[in-house]
């Protein structure tokens, strides 16, 4: 039950903190994305180089800016007897954030399909666009997949060189039916030869909380003035080829049980910047004016395999 709760919370947080133009309800989306016994992503991994490039150009690094390639070649993620999911263009200057243009087609005569991006990364950094579009039988749609994550600006991600999407198409009514399509794709806006992975430099105030073969958790700071209340800022590293869930249970602040807003799903081989936060009202209700001690049981586990043992369950004590 705790795993299900963590996954639901993770998805709820993404919906809460992101502007979503989704056509489906949050309830439908959350229920659909609960893990099943089979992996969330197929073994198919499509690689797409969007255009020809001048190899004499410098390779972009963290913070470097290179003009985006405008000669875009369409990228077919899925094209089978049931549906088509095609990336038709890129709009890097969209007012809502970096945007991919998508063409969706439902070839069924009697079923409504949901086209969704389960999760995604940009230059190896978790950045989920929260995209879902319902397409009626025999219909088509042109939609935007927009990355409006402010974290990318805060860390100075630089040029967008590598976008990885985890895509799923499924029956919008019969959630027990097999997925219509399930694919992983890389998109290289500047060409695969210019693809880079964001590397975070260690900071003097970093505190290593967990460091195992499969994952790392680093405390990067405390933010008492966070938009959502008091926050503990974390840097998460997934060193595996699996989707990992990072979560916390039995959390107390100054001895008072206070569950935070926190659960983070991190894609295979990706990193994530995340915050564990509490609302101002929860502090007021418990008479807390300053934080002296935070205790929790921190867990990391394979989000696709509910029967597997947790990678770690570690008690942590933080003293801001």
MIGU-836073 format. One record per residue (C-alpha): x, y, z; residue in one letter; residue number from 1. Coordinates in nm, 2 decimals, decimal comma, always signed. Example, Ala and Ser with C-alpha at 12.3 -4.5 7.8 and 13.67 -1.06 7.14 Angstrom:
(node (+1,23 -0,45 +0,78) 'a' 1)
(node (+1,37 -0,11 +0,71) 's' 2)
REM end
This chain:
(node (+0,00 +0,00 +0,00) 'x' 1)
(node (+0,29 +0,24 +0,08) 'x' 2)
(node (+0,43 +0,19 -0,27) 'x' 3)
(node (+0,09 +0,26 -0,43) 'x' 4)
(node (+0,05 +0,57 -0,21) 'x' 5)
(node (+0,40 +0,69 -0,31) 'x' 6)
(node (+0,33 +0,65 -0,68) 'x' 7)
(node (+0,00 +0,83 -0,65) 'x' 8)
(node (+0,16 +1,11 -0,45) 'x' 9)
(node (+0,44 +1,15 -0,70) 'x' 10)
(node (+0,18 +1,19 -0,98) 'x' 11)
(node (-0,04 +1,42 -0,78) 'x' 12)
(node (+0,26 +1,64 -0,70) 'x' 13)
(node (+0,35 +1,66 -1,07) 'x' 14)
(node (-0,01 +1,76 -1,15) 'x' 15)
(node (-0,01 +2,01 -0,87) 'x' 16)
(node (+0,31 +2,19 -0,96) 'x' 17)
(node (+0,29 +2,18 -1,34) 'x' 18)
(node (+0,06 +2,36 -1,57) 'x' 19)
(node (-0,14 +2,09 -1,74) 'x' 20)
(node (-0,34 +2,13 -2,06) 'x' 21)
(node (-0,44 +1,76 -2,04) 'x' 22)
(node (-0,78 +1,65 -2,18) 'x' 23)
(node (-0,82 +1,37 -1,92) 'x' 24)
(node (-0,90 +1,41 -1,56) 'x' 25)
(node (-0,63 +1,37 -1,29) 'x' 26)
(node (-0,82 +1,07 -1,15) 'x' 27)
(node (-0,82 +0,89 -1,48) 'x' 28)
(node (-0,45 +0,96 -1,54) 'x' 29)
(node (-0,34 +0,86 -1,19) 'x' 30)
(node (-0,53 +0,53 -1,20) 'x' 31)
(node (-0,40 +0,44 -1,54) 'x' 32)
(node (-0,04 +0,51 -1,44) 'x' 33)
(node (-0,03 +0,28 -1,14) 'x' 34)
(node (+0,24 +0,02 -1,21) 'x' 35)
(node (+0,14 -0,33 -1,34) 'x' 36)
(node (+0,34 -0,65 -1,32) 'x' 37)
(node (+0,50 -0,58 -1,65) 'x' 38)
(node (+0,76 -0,30 -1,71) 'x' 39)
(node (+0,62 +0,05 -1,79) 'x' 40)
(node (+0,85 +0,08 -2,09) 'x' 41)
(node (+0,91 -0,17 -2,36) 'x' 42)
(node (+1,26 -0,27 -2,47) 'x' 43)
(node (+1,21 -0,08 -2,79) 'x' 44)
(node (+1,43 +0,23 -2,78) 'x' 45)
(node (+1,41 +0,45 -3,09) 'x' 46)
(node (+1,68 +0,70 -3,16) 'x' 47)
(node (+1,61 +1,01 -3,37) 'x' 48)
(node (+1,85 +1,26 -3,51) 'x' 49)
(node (+1,64 +1,55 -3,63) 'x' 50)
(node (+1,86 +1,71 -3,89) 'x' 51)
(node (+2,20 +1,72 -4,06) 'x' 52)
(node (+2,45 +1,93 -3,87) 'x' 53)
(node (+2,79 +2,10 -3,92) 'x' 54)
(node (+3,03 +1,89 -3,71) 'x' 55)
(node (+3,26 +2,18 -3,69) 'x' 56)
(node (+3,03 +2,35 -3,44) 'x' 57)
(node (+3,13 +2,33 -3,08) 'x' 58)
(node (+2,96 +2,07 -2,86) 'x' 59)
(node (+2,73 +2,24 -2,61) 'x' 60)
(node (+2,80 +2,20 -2,24) 'x' 61)
(node (+2,62 +2,30 -1,93) 'x' 62)
(node (+2,51 +2,66 -1,97) 'x' 63)
(node (+2,63 +2,69 -2,33) 'x' 64)
(node (+2,38 +2,82 -2,58) 'x' 65)
(node (+2,37 +2,70 -2,94) 'x' 66)
(node (+2,11 +2,81 -3,20) 'x' 67)
(node (+1,84 +2,55 -3,24) 'x' 68)
(node (+1,83 +2,35 -3,56) 'x' 69)
(node (+1,53 +2,46 -3,77) 'x' 70)
(node (+1,54 +2,19 -4,04) 'x' 71)
(node (+1,34 +1,93 -3,85) 'x' 72)
(node (+1,27 +1,58 -3,98) 'x' 73)
(node (+0,95 +1,42 -3,85) 'x' 74)
(node (+1,01 +1,14 -3,59) 'x' 75)
(node (+0,77 +0,85 -3,59) 'x' 76)
(node (+0,74 +0,71 -3,24) 'x' 77)
(node (+0,45 +0,47 -3,33) 'x' 78)
(node (+0,28 +0,39 -3,65) 'x' 79)
(node (+0,09 +0,06 -3,65) 'x' 80)
(node (-0,26 -0,06 -3,74) 'x' 81)
(node (-0,41 +0,10 -3,43) 'x' 82)
(node (-0,25 +0,44 -3,40) 'x' 83)
(node (+0,02 +0,69 -3,50) 'x' 84)
(node (+0,22 +0,91 -3,27) 'x' 85)
(node (+0,46 +1,14 -3,46) 'x' 86)
(node (+0,68 +1,43 -3,35) 'x' 87)
(node (+0,63 +1,69 -3,63) 'x' 88)
(node (+0,83 +1,98 -3,50) 'x' 89)
(node (+1,00 +2,17 -3,22) 'x' 90)
(node (+0,92 +2,51 -3,08) 'x' 91)
(node (+1,20 +2,60 -2,84) 'x' 92)
(node (+1,06 +2,95 -2,77) 'x' 93)
(node (+0,71 +2,86 -2,68) 'x' 94)
(node (+0,57 +3,09 -2,41) 'x' 95)
(node (+0,49 +2,79 -2,19) 'x' 96)
(node (+0,83 +2,63 -2,23) 'x' 97)
(node (+1,03 +2,41 -2,47) 'x' 98)
(node (+0,77 +2,24 -2,69) 'x' 99)
(node (+0,75 +1,94 -2,91) 'x' 100)
(node (+0,47 +1,93 -3,18) 'x' 101)
(node (+0,29 +1,60 -3,20) 'x' 102)
(node (+0,05 +1,45 -3,45) 'x' 103)
(node (-0,18 +1,18 -3,30) 'x' 104)
(node (-0,41 +0,94 -3,50) 'x' 105)
(node (-0,66 +0,69 -3,36) 'x' 106)
(node (-0,71 +0,43 -3,63) 'x' 107)
(node (-0,97 +0,23 -3,43) 'x' 108)
(node (-1,33 +0,24 -3,54) 'x' 109)
(node (-1,48 +0,20 -3,19) 'x' 110)
(node (-1,23 +0,28 -2,92) 'x' 111)
(node (-1,11 +0,60 -2,77) 'x' 112)
(node (-0,73 +0,61 -2,71) 'x' 113)
(node (-0,53 +0,81 -2,47) 'x' 114)
(node (-0,19 +0,92 -2,60) 'x' 115)
(node (+0,05 +1,00 -2,31) 'x' 116)
(node (+0,40 +1,08 -2,21) 'x' 117)
(node (+0,46 +0,89 -1,88) 'x' 118)
(node (+0,79 +1,06 -1,80) 'x' 119)
(node (+1,08 +1,23 -1,97) 'x' 120)
(node (+1,43 +1,37 -1,94) 'x' 121)
(node (+1,61 +1,66 -2,09) 'x' 122)
(node (+1,99 +1,62 -2,11) 'x' 123)
(node (+1,96 +1,34 -1,85) 'x' 124)
(node (+1,76 +1,55 -1,60) 'x' 125)
(node (+1,41 +1,44 -1,50) 'x' 126)
(node (+1,16 +1,68 -1,65) 'x' 127)
(node (+0,81 +1,55 -1,70) 'x' 128)
(node (+0,58 +1,74 -1,94) 'x' 129)
(node (+0,27 +1,57 -1,81) 'x' 130)
(node (+0,11 +1,52 -2,15) 'x' 131)
(node (-0,21 +1,33 -2,22) 'x' 132)
(node (-0,45 +1,36 -2,51) 'x' 133)
(node (-0,77 +1,16 -2,56) 'x' 134)
(node (-0,85 +1,09 -2,93) 'x' 135)
(node (-1,19 +0,96 -3,04) 'x' 136)
(node (-1,22 +0,66 -3,28) 'x' 137)
(node (-1,11 +0,75 -3,63) 'x' 138)
(node (-1,00 +1,10 -3,53) 'x' 139)
(node (-0,67 +1,29 -3,54) 'x' 140)
(node (-0,52 +1,56 -3,33) 'x' 141)
(node (-0,23 +1,81 -3,33) 'x' 142)
(node (-0,10 +1,87 -2,98) 'x' 143)
(node (+0,19 +2,03 -2,79) 'x' 144)
(node (+0,42 +1,84 -2,55) 'x' 145)
(node (+0,55 +2,12 -2,34) 'x' 146)
(node (+0,83 +2,12 -2,08) 'x' 147)
(node (+0,75 +2,40 -1,83) 'x' 148)
(node (+0,97 +2,28 -1,55) 'x' 149)
(node (+1,14 +2,58 -1,39) 'x' 150)
(node (+1,42 +2,36 -1,26) 'x' 151)
(node (+1,58 +2,35 -1,60) 'x' 152)
(node (+1,62 +2,73 -1,59) 'x' 153)
(node (+1,74 +2,72 -1,23) 'x' 154)
(node (+2,02 +2,48 -1,30) 'x' 155)
(node (+2,11 +2,64 -1,64) 'x' 156)
(node (+2,05 +2,33 -1,85) 'x' 157)
(node (+2,20 +2,51 -2,15) 'x' 158)
(node (+2,10 +2,40 -2,50) 'x' 159)
(node (+1,85 +2,11 -2,52) 'x' 160)
(node (+2,05 +1,84 -2,69) 'x' 161)
(node (+1,89 +1,51 -2,58) 'x' 162)
(node (+1,52 +1,46 -2,50) 'x' 163)
(node (+1,40 +1,11 -2,39) 'x' 164)
(node (+1,03 +1,03 -2,39) 'x' 165)
(node (+0,85 +0,73 -2,24) 'x' 166)
(node (+0,54 +0,71 -2,45) 'x' 167)
(node (+0,22 +0,50 -2,39) 'x' 168)
(node (-0,10 +0,47 -2,59) 'x' 169)
(node (-0,39 +0,28 -2,43) 'x' 170)
(node (-0,77 +0,23 -2,43) 'x' 171)
(node (-0,92 +0,52 -2,24) 'x' 172)
(node (-1,21 +0,32 -2,12) 'x' 173)
(node (-1,08 -0,03 -2,07) 'x' 174)
(node (-0,79 +0,01 -1,83) 'x' 175)
(node (-0,74 -0,36 -1,80) 'x' 176)
(node (-0,67 -0,40 -2,18) 'x' 177)
(node (-0,31 -0,43 -2,30) 'x' 178)
(node (-0,14 -0,11 -2,40) 'x' 179)
(node (-0,18 -0,02 -2,77) 'x' 180)
(node (+0,18 +0,10 -2,78) 'x' 181)
(node (+0,46 +0,15 -2,54) 'x' 182)
(node (+0,79 +0,31 -2,66) 'x' 183)
(node (+1,10 +0,49 -2,55) 'x' 184)
(node (+1,26 +0,74 -2,79) 'x' 185)
(node (+1,55 +0,98 -2,79) 'x' 186)
(node (+1,52 +1,31 -2,98) 'x' 187)
(node (+1,84 +1,50 -3,06) 'x' 188)
(node (+1,75 +1,86 -3,16) 'x' 189)
(node (+2,11 +1,95 -3,25) 'x' 190)
(node (+2,21 +1,61 -3,38) 'x' 191)
(node (+2,32 +1,30 -3,18) 'x' 192)
(node (+2,68 +1,40 -3,22) 'x' 193)
(node (+2,61 +1,71 -3,01) 'x' 194)
(node (+2,41 +1,53 -2,74) 'x' 195)
(node (+2,53 +1,61 -2,38) 'x' 196)
(node (+2,43 +1,50 -2,03) 'x' 197)
(node (+2,40 +1,76 -1,76) 'x' 198)
(node (+2,66 +1,72 -1,49) 'x' 199)
(node (+2,61 +1,88 -1,15) 'x' 200)
(node (+2,92 +2,00 -0,97) 'x' 201)
(node (+2,95 +1,91 -0,61) 'x' 202)
(node (+2,89 +2,20 -0,37) 'x' 203)
(node (+3,05 +2,27 -0,03) 'x' 204)
(node (+2,72 +2,24 +0,15) 'x' 205)
(node (+2,62 +1,91 +0,00) 'x' 206)
(node (+2,55 +1,63 +0,24) 'x' 207)
(node (+2,55 +1,27 +0,11) 'x' 208)
(node (+2,25 +1,10 +0,27) 'x' 209)
(node (+2,24 +0,77 +0,08) 'x' 210)
(node (+2,50 +0,63 -0,16) 'x' 211)
(node (+2,45 +0,27 -0,28) 'x' 212)
(node (+2,53 +0,10 -0,61) 'x' 213)
(node (+2,18 +0,17 -0,75) 'x' 214)
(node (+2,12 +0,52 -0,63) 'x' 215)
(node (+2,23 +0,83 -0,45) 'x' 216)
(node (+2,05 +1,09 -0,24) 'x' 217)
(node (+2,22 +1,42 -0,17) 'x' 218)
(node (+2,09 +1,70 +0,06) 'x' 219)
(node (+2,16 +2,03 -0,12) 'x' 220)
(node (+2,00 +2,27 +0,12) 'x' 221)
(node (+1,69 +2,39 +0,31) 'x' 222)
(node (+1,44 +2,65 +0,19) 'x' 223)
(node (+1,22 +2,80 +0,46) 'x' 224)
(node (+1,06 +3,04 +0,21) 'x' 225)
(node (+0,97 +2,78 -0,06) 'x' 226)
(node (+0,65 +2,87 -0,25) 'x' 227)
(node (+0,48 +2,56 -0,09) 'x' 228)
(node (+0,62 +2,61 +0,26) 'x' 229)
(node (+0,93 +2,48 +0,43) 'x' 230)
(node (+1,14 +2,26 +0,20) 'x' 231)
(node (+1,43 +2,02 +0,20) 'x' 232)
(node (+1,61 +2,02 -0,14) 'x' 233)
(node (+1,74 +1,69 -0,27) 'x' 234)
(node (+1,95 +1,58 -0,56) 'x' 235)
(node (+1,85 +1,22 -0,67) 'x' 236)
(node (+2,06 +0,99 -0,89) 'x' 237)
(node (+1,93 +0,67 -1,05) 'x' 238)
(node (+2,22 +0,45 -1,15) 'x' 239)
(node (+2,01 +0,16 -1,28) 'x' 240)
(node (+1,82 +0,07 -1,59) 'x' 241)
(node (+1,49 +0,07 -1,40) 'x' 242)
(node (+1,24 +0,33 -1,29) 'x' 243)
(node (+1,31 +0,41 -0,93) 'x' 244)
(node (+1,08 +0,56 -0,68) 'x' 245)
(node (+1,23 +0,78 -0,40) 'x' 246)
(node (+0,99 +0,82 -0,10) 'x' 247)
(node (+0,98 +0,90 +0,27) 'x' 248)
(node (+0,76 +0,75 +0,55) 'x' 249)
(node (+0,71 +0,81 +0,92) 'x' 250)
(node (+0,84 +1,17 +0,89) 'x' 251)
(node (+0,85 +1,39 +1,19) 'x' 252)
(node (+0,95 +1,76 +1,24) 'x' 253)
(node (+1,07 +1,85 +1,59) 'x' 254)
(node (+0,91 +1,53 +1,71) 'x' 255)
(node (+0,57 +1,60 +1,55) 'x' 256)
(node (+0,45 +1,35 +1,29) 'x' 257)
(node (+0,42 +1,56 +0,97) 'x' 258)
(node (+0,41 +1,38 +0,63) 'x' 259)
(node (+0,56 +1,60 +0,36) 'x' 260)
(node (+0,47 +1,64 +0,00) 'x' 261)
(node (+0,73 +1,41 -0,15) 'x' 262)
(node (+0,76 +1,11 -0,38) 'x' 263)
(node (+0,98 +1,12 -0,69) 'x' 264)
(node (+0,99 +0,88 -0,98) 'x' 265)
(node (+1,33 +0,89 -1,16) 'x' 266)
(node (+1,39 +0,74 -1,50) 'x' 267)
(node (+1,66 +0,49 -1,57) 'x' 268)
(node (+2,01 +0,65 -1,56) 'x' 269)
(node (+1,86 +0,99 -1,49) 'x' 270)
(node (+1,91 +1,25 -1,22) 'x' 271)
(node (+1,64 +1,47 -1,05) 'x' 272)
(node (+1,62 +1,78 -0,85) 'x' 273)
(node (+1,34 +1,75 -0,60) 'x' 274)
(node (+1,20 +1,91 -0,28) 'x' 275)
(node (+1,04 +1,76 +0,03) 'x' 276)
(node (+0,80 +2,02 +0,15) 'x' 277)
(node (+0,55 +2,10 +0,42) 'x' 278)
(node (+0,27 +2,36 +0,41) 'x' 279)
(node (+0,29 +2,66 +0,63) 'x' 280)
(node (-0,04 +2,56 +0,79) 'x' 281)
(node (+0,11 +2,23 +0,91) 'x' 282)
(node (+0,38 +2,42 +1,09) 'x' 283)
(node (+0,13 +2,66 +1,25) 'x' 284)
(node (-0,10 +2,37 +1,36) 'x' 285)
(node (+0,20 +2,22 +1,54) 'x' 286)
(node (+0,34 +2,54 +1,69) 'x' 287)
(node (+0,66 +2,51 +1,50) 'x' 288)
(node (+0,85 +2,83 +1,44) 'x' 289)
(node (+1,19 +2,69 +1,36) 'x' 290)
(node (+1,31 +2,35 +1,24) 'x' 291)
(node (+1,56 +2,17 +1,47) 'x' 292)
(node (+1,52 +1,81 +1,36) 'x' 293)
(node (+1,36 +1,61 +1,08) 'x' 294)
(node (+1,34 +1,23 +1,10) 'x' 295)
(node (+1,22 +0,99 +0,84) 'x' 296)
(node (+1,25 +0,65 +0,69) 'x' 297)
(node (+1,37 +0,70 +0,33) 'x' 298)
(node (+1,30 +0,42 +0,08) 'x' 299)
(node (+1,41 +0,36 -0,28) 'x' 300)
(node (+1,26 +0,08 -0,49) 'x' 301)
(node (+1,18 -0,04 -0,84) 'x' 302)
(node (+0,85 +0,12 -0,92) 'x' 303)
(node (+0,76 -0,14 -1,19) 'x' 304)
(node (+0,81 -0,44 -0,96) 'x' 305)
(node (+0,59 -0,44 -0,65) 'x' 306)
(node (+0,71 -0,78 -0,55) 'x' 307)
(node (+1,08 -0,69 -0,53) 'x' 308)
(node (+1,26 -0,59 -0,21) 'x' 309)
(node (+1,33 -0,23 -0,16) 'x' 310)
(node (+1,68 -0,13 -0,26) 'x' 311)
(node (+1,71 +0,05 +0,07) 'x' 312)
(node (+1,51 +0,16 +0,38) 'x' 313)
(node (+1,72 +0,39 +0,58) 'x' 314)
(node (+1,64 +0,61 +0,88) 'x' 315)
(node (+1,76 +0,96 +0,83) 'x' 316)
(node (+1,80 +1,24 +1,08) 'x' 317)
(node (+1,84 +1,60 +0,95) 'x' 318)
(node (+1,94 +1,89 +1,17) 'x' 319)
(node (+1,89 +2,21 +0,97) 'x' 320)
REM end
